Amino acid sequence: MKIKAKFVLIIFSIFFFIFSLVCKKQKAEWIGEVGSENGVKVVKNPDESFFGEIVFDLEEDLVIGNEEENNYMFYRVYDINVDSQGNIYVLDAGNHRVQKFDKNGDYLQTIGRKGQGPGEFMSPFDIVLDSQSNIYVSGMRKIQMFNFRGESIKSFVVPIYLLGYTVNLEGKIVASGFISSKKGQNFGVVIIDSTGKIIKNISEFAGMSTVVRGDSAFSLTHDYSPVLNFSPVFKMGVVYGYSPEYKLILLDQNGNNYLIVKKDEPFLSISQKEKDKIINDAIEDTAQEGRKWPRDVVEEAANFPKHRPFFDRILSDDKGRIYVRKVKSVFEKNKQRKFDIFSQDGYYLYTTELPFTPRIIKNGFFYDIYSSEETGEVRIKRYKIKNWNQIKEGI
């Protein structure tokens, strides 16, 4: 009996070992699909991330800003950027300037001033650095270029209203923005040369619709409005996506599509309760601005899509990973934001939640623009990602 029992135990142990290996192998296998569309690689991901949820271990590392010193006092910071030395550039639209700080937060210089001449700003909203550390500061339809010392080089007008852009190795601009059409403003992705001329149209999507009543025109954007999201991808090119479809399109430096990334995520319908909230909020907001829009005009201008958009922001880190911020319900009060994280070759690696949306992710740090709801004070904050080296880059 003892021999028989021992034999059964050995058989059971072998079975359990084999079963464990099979389960481990099944768990480690990616269950998406890889194909092609018009010769372009397509990675179609399942709804679940390969490695599951990740929690970023953050530690506040640096805070820039105070109300006592002019060079550290910010008003309406619209954008920030970080160069290869860790210097931090703060685009302060309210003060019509760019403030440059070193990696320790010490003030280095001021670039630009209020005005309409060379090296002067009126309504700047975006700052971009190229591979030579040249600085590009843009308004709605104007880009100004400075060298790495902050000296004005040139400026030029572009034929679209810019939403986002990057500068490739040849000095050409790959940009997203609003393109005028007969029905309103469409979203587009284009390449612009150094004189401001469009040399390549890449994509175009339906944008804001305009409602005309007599001599008045009305346009409205809201949390569920379709939007074109765009971000540079470190040393690769750019990634963009039109939010009603979970589809990310990656372009190389010359604007050629080399990868399409999809995710199998279900559509979420927009309830009447959600529509009513958006409409009522829009009526209230316009009334506070001294304008009174009829309800039927607001309803038409809202132009609700058939389903809730999937995302409302795309950004990337210096490992080429892509972070997609999910659209949340208009009734959601939690300030945490959900993100999907993809590898540079298109695989859905992680899901995560963050207490803020980083403006820059570089060298193991999150950079954020923080504005106090109570005092209105603006600070630039840097957070060290303590588990940065444990975050995988692929499957």
C-alpha contacts under 8 A as a table, 3 or more apart, distances in Angstrom:
res1	aa1	res2	aa2	distance
1	M	4	K	5.05
1	M	5	A	6.06
2	K	5	A	5.14
2	K	6	K	6.10
3	I	6	K	5.08
3	I	7	F	6.15
4	K	7	F	5.03
4	K	8	V	6.25
5	A	8	V	5.15
5	A	9	L	6.19
6	K	9	L	5.05
6	K	10	I	6.29
7	F	10	I	5.17
7	F	11	I	6.29
8	V	11	I	5.12
8	V	12	F	6.09
9	L	12	F	5.07
9	L	13	S	6.11
10	I	13	S	5.06
10	I	14	I	6.23
11	I	14	I	5.18
11	I	15	F	6.16
12	F	15	F	5.05
12	F	16	F	6.04
13	S	16	F	5.08
13	S	17	F	6.11
14	I	17	F	5.10
14	I	18	I	6.23
15	F	18	I	5.23
15	F	19	F	6.03
16	F	19	F	5.01
16	F	20	S	6.09
17	F	20	S	5.16
17	F	21	L	6.36
18	I	21	L	5.15
18	I	22	V	6.26
19	F	22	V	5.16
19	F	23	C	6.20
20	S	23	C	5.14
20	S	24	K	6.05
21	L	24	K	5.06
21	L	25	K	6.05
22	V	25	K	5.08
22	V	26	Q	6.10
23	C	26	Q	5.06
23	C	27	K	6.06
24	K	27	K	5.08
24	K	28	A	6.14
25	K	28	A	5.11
25	K	29	E	6.31
26	Q	29	E	5.35
30	W	50	F	6.82
31	I	45	N	7.58
31	I	46	P	6.74
32	G	43	V	7.44
32	G	44	K	5.61
32	G	45	N	4.68
32	G	46	P	5.43
33	E	43	V	6.05
33	E	44	K	5.09
33	E	45	N	6.70
34	V	41	K	7.23
34	V	42	V	5.65
34	V	43	V	4.69
34	V	44	K	6.18
35	G	41	K	5.94
35	G	42	V	5.04
35	G	43	V	6.59
36	S	39	G	5.72
36	S	40	V	5.13
36	S	41	K	4.45
36	S	42	V	4.92
37	E	40	V	5.14
37	E	41	K	6.64
37	E	42	V	6.66
40	V	257	N	7.00
40	V	258	Y	5.64
40	V	259	L	5.90
40	V	260	I	7.13
41	K	258	Y	6.63
41	K	259	L	5.10
41	K	260	I	6.25
42	V	259	L	6.00
42	V	260	I	4.70
42	V	261	V	5.87
42	V	262	K	7.45
43	V	259	L	7.76
43	V	260	I	6.32
43	V	261	V	4.96
43	V	262	K	6.10
43	V	346	G	6.04
43	V	347	Y	7.06
44	K	261	V	6.09
44	K	262	K	4.60
44	K	263	K	5.65
44	K	264	D	7.09
45	N	261	V	7.64
45	N	262	K	5.92
45	N	263	K	4.59
45	N	264	D	6.04
45	N	347	Y	6.67
45	N	348	Y	6.28
46	P	49	S	7.30
46	P	263	K	5.89
46	P	264	D	5.09
46	P	265	E	7.56
46	P	348	Y	7.99
47	D	263	K	6.20
47	D	264	D	5.04
47	D	265	E	5.26
48	E	52	G	7.16
48	E	348	Y	7.87
49	S	52	G	5.08
49	S	53	E	7.59
49	S	340	D	7.98
49	S	348	Y	5.21
49	S	349	L	5.24
49	S	350	Y	5.09
49	S	351	T	6.37
50	F	348	Y	6.17
50	F	349	L	5.04
50	F	350	Y	6.52
50	F	395	I	7.48
51	F	54	I	7.94
51	F	349	L	5.61
51	F	350	Y	5.58
52	G	349	L	7.31
52	G	350	Y	5.30
52	G	351	T	6.20
53	E	350	Y	5.44
53	E	351	T	4.70
53	E	352	T	5.49
54	I	350	Y	6.21
54	I	351	T	6.31
54	I	352	T	5.38
55	V	352	T	6.25
55	V	353	E	7.29
56	F	352	T	7.97
56	F	354	L	7.92
56	F	385	I	6.42
56	F	386	K	7.63
56	F	387	N	6.68
56	F	388	W	7.85
57	D	385	I	5.64
57	D	386	K	5.34
57	D	387	N	5.83
58	L	383	Y	5.91
58	L	384	K	5.63
58	L	385	I	4.86
58	L	386	K	6.05
59	E	383	Y	5.29
59	E	384	K	5.15
59	E	385	I	6.70
59	E	386	K	7.11
60	E	63	V	7.93
60	E	381	K	7.25
60	E	382	R	6.13
60	E	383	Y	4.38
60	E	384	K	6.32
61	D	381	K	7.55
61	D	382	R	5.44
61	D	383	Y	5.03
61	D	384	K	5.79
62	L	104	N	7.46
62	L	105	G	7.14
62	L	380	I	8.00
62	L	381	K	5.65
62	L	382	R	4.96
62	L	383	Y	6.98
63	V	105	G	7.39
63	V	379	R	6.48
63	V	380	I	5.66
63	V	381	K	4.61
63	V	382	R	6.52
64	I	72	Y	6.91
64	I	105	G	5.91
64	I	379	R	5.66
64	I	380	I	5.04
64	I	381	K	6.51
65	G	72	Y	4.61
65	G	73	M	5.68
65	G	74	F	6.89
65	G	378	V	6.87
65	G	379	R	5.03
65	G	380	I	6.64
66	N	69	E	6.51
66	N	72	Y	5.50
66	N	73	M	5.41
66	N	74	F	7.97
66	N	379	R	7.60
67	E	70	N	7.37
67	E	72	Y	7.08
67	E	73	M	5.20
67	E	377	E	7.93
68	E	72	Y	7.78
68	E	73	M	7.26
69	E	72	Y	5.45
69	E	73	M	6.19
70	N	73	M	5.17
71	N	99	Q	7.32
71	N	107	Y	7.01
71	N	110	T	7.96
72	Y	107	Y	7.63
73	M	378	V	7.87
74	F	77	V	6.52
74	F	92	D	6.16
74	F	94	G	7.58
74	F	95	N	7.28
74	F	377	E	7.73
74	F	378	V	5.93
74	F	379	R	7.51
75	Y	92	D	6.10
75	Y	93	A	6.99
75	Y	94	G	4.79
75	Y	95	N	6.21
75	Y	378	V	6.91
76	R	92	D	5.86
76	R	93	A	5.59
76	R	94	G	4.92
76	R	95	N	7.84
76	R	378	V	7.75
77	V	80	I	7.89
77	V	90	V	6.96
77	V	91	L	5.69
77	V	92	D	4.37
77	V	93	A	5.86
77	V	94	G	7.12
77	V	369	I	7.37
77	V	378	V	7.50
78	Y	91	L	5.98
78	Y	92	D	6.44
78	Y	93	A	6.42
78	Y	125	F	5.40
78	Y	126	D	6.87
79	D	90	V	6.35
79	D	91	L	5.21
79	D	92	D	7.62
79	D	125	F	6.50
79	D	126	D	5.63
79	D	127	I	6.39
79	D	359	R	7.52
79	D	369	I	7.88
80	I	88	I	7.09
80	I	89	Y	5.41
80	I	90	V	4.62
80	I	91	L	5.84
80	I	126	D	7.96
80	I	127	I	6.71
80	I	359	R	6.94
80	I	360	I	7.61
80	I	369	I	7.86
81	N	88	I	5.91
81	N	89	Y	5.12
81	N	90	V	6.85
81	N	127	I	6.72
81	N	128	V	6.93
81	N	129	L	7.48
81	N	359	R	7.94
81	N	360	I	6.74
82	V	85	Q	7.93
82	V	86	G	5.71
82	V	87	N	5.54
82	V	88	I	4.67
82	V	89	Y	6.14
82	V	360	I	7.51
83	D	86	G	5.35
83	D	87	N	5.51
83	D	88	I	6.85
83	D	129	L	7.16
83	D	133	S	6.87
84	S	87	N	7.43
85	Q	103	K	7.49
86	G	102	D	6.68
86	G	103	K	4.94
87	N	100	K	6.89
87	N	101	F	5.62
87	N	102	D	4.32
87	N	103	K	5.01
88	I	100	K	5.70
88	I	101	F	5.09
88	I	102	D	6.10
88	I	103	K	6.66
88	I	105	G	7.76
89	Y	98	V	6.43
89	Y	99	Q	5.73
89	Y	100	K	4.62
89	Y	101	F	6.51
90	V	98	V	5.38
90	V	99	Q	5.07
90	V	100	K	6.40
91	L	96	H	7.99
91	L	97	R	6.29
91	L	98	V	4.58
91	L	99	Q	6.69
91	L	124	P	7.57
91	L	125	F	7.16
91	L	126	D	7.16
91	L	127	I	6.67
92	D	95	N	5.56
92	D	96	H	5.98
92	D	97	R	5.47
92	D	98	V	5.86
92	D	99	Q	7.33
93	A	96	H	4.74
93	A	97	R	6.46
93	A	122	M	7.89
93	A	123	S	6.25
93	A	124	P	5.60
93	A	125	F	6.57
95	N	113	R	7.74
95	N	114	K	7.49
96	H	112	G	7.01
96	H	113	R	5.32
96	H	114	K	5.05
96	H	120	E	7.74
96	H	121	F	5.57
96	H	122	M	6.41
96	H	123	S	7.31
96	H	124	P	7.21
97	R	110	T	6.66
97	R	111	I	5.82
97	R	112	G	4.94
97	R	113	R	5.20
97	R	114	K	7.26
97	R	121	F	7.09
98	V	110	T	5.75
98	V	111	I	4.94
98	V	112	G	6.36
99	Q	107	Y	7.53
99	Q	108	L	7.73
99	Q	109	Q	6.13
99	Q	110	T	4.78
99	Q	111	I	6.38
100	K	107	Y	6.22
100	K	108	L	5.43
100	K	109	Q	5.31
100	K	110	T	6.26
100	K	111	I	7.67
101	F	104	N	7.60
101	F	105	G	5.31
101	F	106	D	5.21
101	F	107	Y	4.44
101	F	108	L	5.11
101	F	109	Q	7.26
102	D	105	G	5.30
102	D	106	D	5.41
102	D	107	Y	6.63
102	D	108	L	6.57
103	K	106	D	7.45
111	I	119	G	7.77
111	I	150	G	5.68
111	I	151	E	7.80
112	G	119	G	5.13
112	G	120	E	5.14
112	G	121	F	6.62
113	R	119	G	7.01
113	R	120	E	4.87
113	R	121	F	5.93
114	K	120	E	5.33
114	K	121	F	5.04
114	K	122	M	5.89
115	G	120	E	4.77
115	G	121	F	5.38
115	G	122	M	5.85
116	Q	120	E	5.43
116	Q	121	F	6.07
116	Q	122	M	6.50
117	G	120	E	5.33
117	G	121	F	7.90
118	P	152	S	6.64
118	P	154	K	7.22
118	P	155	S	7.22
119	G	144	Q	7.09
119	G	146	F	7.85
119	G	151	E	7.76
119	G	152	S	5.22
121	F	124	P	6.09
122	M	139	G	7.82
123	S	139	G	5.60
123	S	140	M	7.73
124	P	137	V	6.60
124	P	138	S	5.48
124	P	139	G	4.39
124	P	140	M	7.66
125	F	137	V	7.54
125	F	138	S	6.18
125	F	139	G	5.67
125	F	140	M	7.80
126	D	137	V	5.78
126	D	138	S	5.35
126	D	139	G	7.04
126	D	164	G	7.61
127	I	135	I	7.06
127	I	136	Y	5.61
127	I	137	V	4.65
127	I	138	S	6.59
128	V	135	I	5.96
128	V	136	Y	5.04
128	V	137	V	6.60
128	V	165	Y	7.69
128	V	166	T	6.52
128	V	167	V	7.71
129	L	132	Q	7.81
129	L	133	S	5.48
129	L	134	N	5.61
129	L	135	I	4.86
129	L	136	Y	6.24
129	L	166	T	7.93
129	L	167	V	7.63
130	D	133	S	5.26
130	D	134	N	5.52
130	D	135	I	6.88
130	D	166	T	7.58
130	D	167	V	5.70
130	D	168	N	7.17
130	D	169	L	7.70
131	S	134	N	7.42
131	S	168	N	7.95
131	S	169	L	6.84
132	Q	148	F	7.60
133	S	147	N	7.13
133	S	148	F	5.27
134	N	145	M	7.05
134	N	146	F	5.78
134	N	147	N	4.50
134	N	148	F	4.93
135	I	145	M	5.69
135	I	146	F	4.95
135	I	147	N	6.05
135	I	148	F	6.60
135	I	150	G	7.43
136	Y	143	I	6.45
136	Y	144	Q	5.55
136	Y	145	M	4.59
136	Y	146	F	6.37
137	V	143	I	5.67
137	V	144	Q	5.21
137	V	145	M	6.57
138	S	141	R	7.26
138	S	142	K	5.51
138	S	143	I	4.25
138	S	144	Q	6.19
139	G	142	K	5.19
139	G	143	I	6.48
139	G	162	L	7.65
140	M	161	Y	5.13
140	M	162	L	5.59
141	R	157	V	5.62
141	R	158	V	5.23
141	R	159	P	6.78
141	R	160	I	6.21
141	R	161	Y	5.21
141	R	162	L	6.25
142	K	155	S	7.11
142	K	156	F	5.79
142	K	157	V	4.38
142	K	158	V	5.93
143	I	155	S	5.58
143	I	156	F	5.61
143	I	157	V	6.40
143	I	158	V	7.47
144	Q	152	S	7.62
144	Q	153	I	7.78
144	Q	154	K	6.00
144	Q	155	S	4.16
144	Q	156	F	6.65
145	M	152	S	6.17
145	M	153	I	5.55
145	M	154	K	5.39
145	M	155	S	5.94
146	F	149	R	7.58
146	F	150	G	5.31
146	F	151	E	5.15
146	F	152	S	4.40
146	F	153	I	5.17
146	F	154	K	7.26
147	N	150	G	5.33
147	N	151	E	5.48
147	N	152	S	6.71
147	N	153	I	6.64
148	F	151	E	7.47
156	F	194	S	7.89
156	F	195	T	6.17
156	F	196	G	5.86
157	V	195	T	7.83
157	V	196	G	5.67
158	V	161	Y	7.69
158	V	192	I	7.69
158	V	196	G	4.59
158	V	197	K	6.65
159	P	196	G	7.07
159	P	197	K	7.12
159	P	198	I	7.38
160	I	177	G	5.96
160	I	178	F	5.72
160	I	179	I	5.58
160	I	180	S	7.87
161	Y	177	G	5.19
161	Y	178	F	5.03
161	Y	179	I	7.04
162	L	165	Y	7.44
162	L	175	A	6.98
162	L	176	S	6.08
162	L	177	G	4.29
162	L	178	F	6.63
163	L	175	A	7.50
163	L	176	S	5.49
163	L	177	G	4.60
163	L	178	F	7.41
164	G	175	A	5.72
164	G	176	S	5.31
164	G	177	G	6.79
164	G	230	F	6.30
164	G	231	S	7.19
165	Y	173	I	6.56
165	Y	174	V	5.51
165	Y	175	A	4.02
165	Y	176	S	6.16
165	Y	230	F	7.74
165	Y	231	S	7.49
165	Y	232	P	7.47
166	T	173	I	5.73
166	T	174	V	5.48
166	T	175	A	6.50
166	T	232	P	6.17
166	T	238	V	7.77
167	V	170	E	7.88
167	V	171	G	5.70
167	V	172	K	5.63
167	V	173	I	4.58
167	V	174	V	6.29
168	N	171	G	5.39
168	N	172	K	5.52
168	N	173	I	6.32
168	N	174	V	7.24
168	N	237	G	7.55
168	N	253	Q	5.56
168	N	254	N	7.44
169	L	172	K	7.42
169	L	253	Q	7.23
171	G	193	D	7.48
171	G	194	S	6.59
172	K	191	I	6.85
172	K	192	I	5.91
172	K	193	D	4.84
172	K	194	S	5.90
173	I	191	I	5.52
173	I	192	I	4.98
173	I	193	D	6.26
173	I	194	S	7.45
174	V	189	V	7.35
174	V	190	V	5.94
174	V	191	I	4.53
174	V	192	I	6.43
174	V	238	V	7.91
174	V	255	G	7.05
175	A	189	V	5.65
175	A	190	V	5.48
175	A	191	I	6.20
175	A	192	I	7.42
176	S	187	F	7.18
176	S	188	G	5.55
176	S	189	V	4.41
176	S	190	V	6.44
176	S	228	L	7.77
176	S	230	F	6.76
177	G	187	F	5.68
177	G	188	G	5.55
177	G	189	V	6.71
178	F	185	Q	5.61
178	F	186	N	5.48
178	F	187	F	4.79
178	F	188	G	6.14
178	F	207	G	7.64
179	I	185	Q	5.52
179	I	186	N	5.11
179	I	187	F	5.96
179	I	188	G	6.13
180	S	184	G	6.13
180	S	185	Q	4.74
180	S	186	N	6.24
181	S	184	G	5.22
181	S	185	Q	5.78
181	S	186	N	6.52
183	K	209	S	6.45
183	K	210	T	6.95
184	G	207	G	7.30
184	G	208	M	6.18
184	G	209	S	5.22
184	G	210	T	5.59
185	Q	206	A	7.72
185	Q	207	G	5.41
185	Q	208	M	5.41
185	Q	209	S	6.83
186	N	204	E	6.78
186	N	205	F	5.80
186	N	206	A	4.92
186	N	207	G	4.00
186	N	208	M	6.51
187	F	204	E	5.59
187	F	205	F	5.02
187	F	206	A	6.15
187	F	207	G	5.24
187	F	227	V	7.78
187	F	228	L	6.39
188	G	201	N	7.75
188	G	202	I	7.47
188	G	203	S	5.50
188	G	204	E	4.27
188	G	205	F	6.25
188	G	228	L	7.98
189	V	201	N	6.48
189	V	202	I	5.36
189	V	203	S	5.15
189	V	204	E	6.52
190	V	198	I	6.69
190	V	199	I	7.66
190	V	200	K	5.62
190	V	201	N	4.59
190	V	202	I	5.32
190	V	203	S	7.19
191	I	198	I	5.80
191	I	199	I	5.79
191	I	200	K	5.08
191	I	201	N	6.63
191	I	202	I	7.61
191	I	255	G	7.14
192	I	195	T	7.80
192	I	196	G	5.69
192	I	197	K	5.30
192	I	198	I	4.38
192	I	199	I	5.67
192	I	200	K	7.21
193	D	196	G	5.48
193	D	197	K	5.48
193	D	198	I	6.50
193	D	199	I	6.56
194	S	197	K	7.49
198	I	201	N	7.25
202	I	255	G	7.33
205	F	228	L	7.84
205	F	242	Y	7.46
207	G	226	P	7.19
207	G	227	V	7.17
208	M	219	S	6.70
208	M	220	L	7.36
208	M	221	T	7.32
209	S	219	S	6.30
209	S	301	A	6.69
209	S	303	N	7.37
210	T	217	A	6.26
210	T	218	F	5.53
210	T	219	S	5.01
210	T	301	A	6.59
211	V	217	A	5.52
211	V	218	F	4.97
211	V	219	S	6.47
211	V	297	V	7.02
211	V	300	E	7.04
211	V	301	A	5.88
212	V	215	D	7.23
212	V	216	S	5.77
212	V	217	A	4.43
212	V	218	F	6.34
213	R	216	S	5.27
213	R	217	A	6.31
218	F	297	V	7.61
218	F	301	A	6.60
219	S	301	A	5.60
219	S	302	A	7.81
220	L	298	V	7.51
220	L	301	A	5.51
220	L	302	A	5.67
221	T	224	Y	7.98
221	T	225	S	5.70
221	T	302	A	6.71
222	H	225	S	5.27
222	H	278	I	7.06
222	H	302	A	7.32
223	D	327	V	7.79
223	D	330	V	7.00
224	Y	304	F	7.11
224	Y	305	P	7.54
224	Y	308	R	5.91
224	Y	309	P	6.09
224	Y	327	V	7.83
225	S	302	A	7.67
225	S	303	N	7.75
225	S	304	F	6.72
225	S	305	P	7.08
225	S	309	P	7.36
226	P	242	Y	7.06
226	P	243	S	5.60
226	P	244	P	5.97
226	P	305	P	7.17
226	P	309	P	6.27
227	V	242	Y	5.91
227	V	243	S	5.57
227	V	244	P	7.92
227	V	312	D	6.93
228	L	240	Y	7.03
228	L	241	G	5.83
228	L	242	Y	4.55
228	L	243	S	6.31
229	N	240	Y	5.37
229	N	241	G	5.32
229	N	242	Y	6.31
229	N	243	S	7.20
229	N	312	D	6.67
229	N	313	R	5.70
229	N	314	I	5.89
230	F	238	V	7.20
230	F	239	V	5.84
230	F	240	Y	4.25
230	F	241	G	6.70
230	F	313	R	7.69
230	F	314	I	6.14
230	F	315	L	7.61
231	S	238	V	5.64
231	S	239	V	5.44
231	S	240	Y	6.37
231	S	314	I	5.98
231	S	315	L	5.32
231	S	316	S	6.94
232	P	236	M	7.94
232	P	237	G	5.90
232	P	238	V	4.17
232	P	239	V	6.25
232	P	315	L	7.40
232	P	316	S	7.07
233	V	236	M	5.39
233	V	237	G	5.25
233	V	238	V	4.94
233	V	239	V	6.46
233	V	315	L	7.92
233	V	316	S	5.85
233	V	317	D	7.43
233	V	318	D	7.72
233	V	320	G	5.74
233	V	321	R	7.93
233	V	322	I	7.71
234	F	237	G	6.93
234	F	316	S	7.31
234	F	317	D	6.84
234	F	318	D	5.25
234	F	319	K	6.91
234	F	320	G	5.36
235	K	320	G	7.77
236	M	251	L	7.74
236	M	252	D	5.76
236	M	253	Q	6.54
236	M	320	G	7.59
237	G	250	L	7.23
237	G	251	L	5.48
237	G	252	D	4.37
237	G	253	Q	4.58
237	G	254	N	7.82
237	G	255	G	7.55
238	V	250	L	5.76
238	V	251	L	5.31
238	V	252	D	6.69
238	V	253	Q	7.54
239	V	248	L	6.50
239	V	249	I	5.48
239	V	250	L	4.38
239	V	251	L	6.28
239	V	314	I	7.97
240	Y	248	L	5.72
240	Y	249	I	5.39
240	Y	250	L	6.67
240	Y	314	I	7.47
241	G	245	E	7.76
241	G	246	Y	7.52
241	G	247	K	5.89
241	G	248	L	4.75
241	G	249	I	6.13
242	Y	245	E	6.15
242	Y	246	Y	7.71
242	Y	247	K	7.26
242	Y	248	L	7.89
243	S	246	Y	6.62
243	S	309	P	5.07
243	S	310	F	5.51
243	S	311	F	5.43
243	S	312	D	6.57
244	P	305	P	7.78
244	P	307	H	7.43
244	P	308	R	7.08
244	P	309	P	4.42
244	P	310	F	6.06
245	E	309	P	7.18
245	E	310	F	6.77
246	Y	262	K	5.80
246	Y	263	K	5.87
246	Y	264	D	7.74
246	Y	265	E	7.45
246	Y	310	F	6.17
246	Y	311	F	7.84
247	K	260	I	6.91
247	K	261	V	5.63
247	K	262	K	4.61
247	K	263	K	6.94
248	L	260	I	5.73
248	L	261	V	4.91
248	L	262	K	6.40
249	I	257	N	6.90
249	I	259	L	6.20
249	I	260	I	4.77
249	I	261	V	6.45
250	L	257	N	5.76
250	L	258	Y	6.15
250	L	259	L	5.23
250	L	260	I	6.27
251	L	254	N	7.45
251	L	255	G	5.05
251	L	256	N	5.07
251	L	257	N	4.40
251	L	258	Y	5.89
251	L	259	L	7.26
252	D	255	G	5.29
252	D	256	N	5.38
252	D	257	N	6.55
252	D	258	Y	6.76
253	Q	256	N	7.47
257	N	260	I	7.77
259	L	345	D	7.74
259	L	346	G	7.65
260	I	346	G	7.58
261	V	346	G	5.44
261	V	347	Y	7.81
263	K	348	Y	7.95
267	F	307	H	6.26
267	F	308	R	7.06
268	L	307	H	5.59
268	L	308	R	5.50
269	S	306	K	6.99
269	S	307	H	4.52
269	S	308	R	5.90
270	I	274	E	6.37
270	I	275	K	7.04
270	I	306	K	7.51
270	I	307	H	5.70
270	I	308	R	5.87
271	S	274	E	5.21
271	S	275	K	6.42
272	Q	275	K	4.94
272	Q	276	D	6.06
273	K	276	D	5.15
273	K	277	K	6.32
274	E	277	K	5.19
274	E	278	I	6.35
274	E	330	V	6.75
274	E	331	F	7.73
275	K	278	I	5.21
275	K	279	I	6.15
275	K	304	F	7.91
276	D	279	I	5.13
276	D	280	N	5.95
277	K	280	N	5.18
277	K	281	D	5.97
277	K	330	V	7.90
278	I	281	D	5.21
278	I	282	A	6.14
278	I	330	V	7.81
279	I	282	A	5.13
279	I	283	I	6.27
279	I	295	R	7.71
279	I	298	V	6.40
279	I	299	E	6.42
279	I	302	A	7.40
280	N	283	I	5.16
280	N	284	E	6.20
281	D	284	E	5.10
281	D	285	D	6.03
282	A	285	D	5.08
282	A	286	T	6.12
282	A	298	V	7.34
283	I	286	T	5.38
283	I	287	A	6.14
283	I	292	K	7.28
283	I	293	W	6.50
283	I	295	R	7.26
283	I	298	V	7.21
284	E	287	A	5.12
284	E	288	Q	6.31
285	D	288	Q	5.20
285	D	289	E	6.51
286	T	289	E	5.01
286	T	290	G	6.52
286	T	291	R	5.18
286	T	292	K	6.23
286	T	293	W	7.11
287	A	290	G	5.11
287	A	291	R	4.96
287	A	292	K	5.26
287	A	293	W	7.72
288	Q	291	R	7.25
293	W	297	V	6.54
293	W	298	V	6.56
294	P	297	V	5.35
294	P	298	V	6.50
295	R	298	V	5.09
295	R	299	E	6.17
296	D	299	E	5.06
296	D	300	E	6.22
297	V	300	E	5.19
297	V	301	A	5.98
298	V	301	A	5.02
298	V	302	A	5.95
299	E	302	A	5.25
299	E	303	N	7.01
300	E	303	N	5.57
304	F	307	H	8.00
305	P	308	R	6.88
305	P	309	P	7.87
308	R	327	V	7.82
309	P	312	D	7.62
309	P	327	V	6.60
310	F	326	K	5.94
310	F	327	V	5.76
311	F	314	I	7.92
311	F	324	V	6.52
311	F	325	R	5.47
311	F	326	K	4.25
311	F	327	V	4.79
312	D	324	V	7.77
312	D	325	R	5.96
312	D	326	K	6.29
312	D	327	V	5.78
313	R	324	V	5.99
313	R	325	R	5.10
313	R	326	K	7.56
314	I	322	I	7.10
314	I	323	Y	5.73
314	I	324	V	4.75
314	I	325	R	6.30
315	L	322	I	5.94
315	L	323	Y	5.25
315	L	324	V	6.75
315	L	359	R	7.97
315	L	360	I	7.98
316	S	319	K	7.98
316	S	320	G	6.13
316	S	321	R	5.47
316	S	322	I	4.40
316	S	323	Y	5.65
316	S	361	I	6.89
317	D	320	G	5.55
317	D	321	R	5.62
317	D	322	I	6.86
317	D	360	I	7.34
317	D	361	I	4.77
317	D	362	K	5.72
318	D	321	R	7.39
318	D	361	I	6.89
318	D	362	K	5.43
318	D	363	N	6.91
319	K	344	Q	7.72
319	K	393	E	7.17
320	G	343	S	6.84
320	G	344	Q	4.91
321	R	341	I	6.77
321	R	342	F	5.60
321	R	343	S	4.64
321	R	344	Q	5.03
321	R	393	E	6.92
322	I	341	I	5.57
322	I	342	F	5.03
322	I	343	S	6.37
322	I	344	Q	6.73
323	Y	339	F	6.17
323	Y	340	D	5.76
323	Y	341	I	4.63
323	Y	342	F	6.57
324	V	339	F	5.24
324	V	340	D	5.06
324	V	341	I	6.35
325	R	337	R	6.99
325	R	338	K	5.94
325	R	339	F	4.45
325	R	340	D	6.62
326	K	337	R	7.24
326	K	338	K	5.60
326	K	339	F	5.75
326	K	340	D	7.42
328	K	332	E	6.57
328	K	337	R	7.80
329	S	332	E	5.16
334	N	337	R	7.99
335	K	355	P	6.23
335	K	356	F	7.47
336	Q	353	E	6.05
336	Q	354	L	5.39
336	Q	355	P	4.50
336	Q	356	F	6.70
337	R	353	E	5.33
337	R	354	L	5.36
337	R	355	P	6.37
337	R	356	F	6.80
337	R	357	T	7.38
338	K	351	T	7.27
338	K	352	T	5.77
338	K	353	E	4.43
338	K	354	L	6.61
339	F	351	T	5.74
339	F	352	T	5.32
339	F	353	E	6.06
339	F	354	L	7.74
340	D	348	Y	7.23
340	D	349	L	7.80
340	D	350	Y	6.04
340	D	351	T	4.65
340	D	352	T	6.62
341	I	348	Y	6.07
341	I	349	L	5.66
341	I	350	Y	5.08
341	I	351	T	6.05
341	I	352	T	7.78
342	F	345	D	7.85
342	F	346	G	5.72
342	F	347	Y	5.21
342	F	348	Y	4.43
342	F	349	L	5.24
342	F	350	Y	7.08
343	S	346	G	5.22
343	S	347	Y	5.20
343	S	348	Y	6.62
343	S	349	L	6.46
343	S	393	E	5.71
343	S	394	G	5.42
344	Q	347	Y	7.58
344	Q	393	E	7.70
344	Q	394	G	7.80
345	D	394	G	7.77
347	Y	394	G	7.01
347	Y	395	I	7.28
349	L	392	K	7.81
349	L	394	G	6.96
349	L	395	I	7.19
354	L	357	T	6.87
356	F	368	D	7.66
357	T	368	D	7.19
358	P	361	I	6.69
358	P	366	F	5.66
358	P	367	Y	5.53
358	P	368	D	5.02
358	P	369	I	7.89
359	R	366	F	7.47
359	R	367	Y	5.73
359	R	368	D	5.52
359	R	369	I	7.27
360	I	366	F	5.99
360	I	367	Y	5.10
360	I	368	D	7.24
361	I	364	G	7.03
361	I	365	F	5.73
361	I	366	F	4.84
361	I	367	Y	6.44
362	K	365	F	5.39
362	K	366	F	6.80
364	G	384	K	6.23
364	G	385	I	5.44
364	G	386	K	7.78
364	G	388	W	5.59
365	F	382	R	6.46
365	F	383	Y	5.39
365	F	384	K	4.67
365	F	385	I	5.53
366	F	382	R	5.68
366	F	383	Y	5.06
366	F	384	K	6.62
366	F	385	I	7.13
367	Y	380	I	7.28
367	Y	381	K	5.80
367	Y	382	R	4.56
367	Y	383	Y	6.45
368	D	380	I	5.88
368	D	381	K	5.16
368	D	382	R	6.35
369	I	378	V	7.17
369	I	379	R	6.10
369	I	380	I	4.91
369	I	381	K	6.41
370	Y	378	V	5.67
370	Y	379	R	5.12
370	Y	380	I	6.09
370	Y	381	K	6.84
371	S	376	G	5.85
371	S	377	E	5.62
371	S	378	V	4.45
371	S	379	R	6.38
372	S	375	T	5.50
372	S	376	G	4.81
372	S	377	E	5.35
372	S	378	V	6.58
373	E	376	G	5.64
385	I	388	W	5.23
386	K	389	N	8.00
387	N	390	Q	5.42
387	N	391	I	6.93
388	W	391	I	5.58
389	N	392	K	7.78
392	K	395	I	7.58
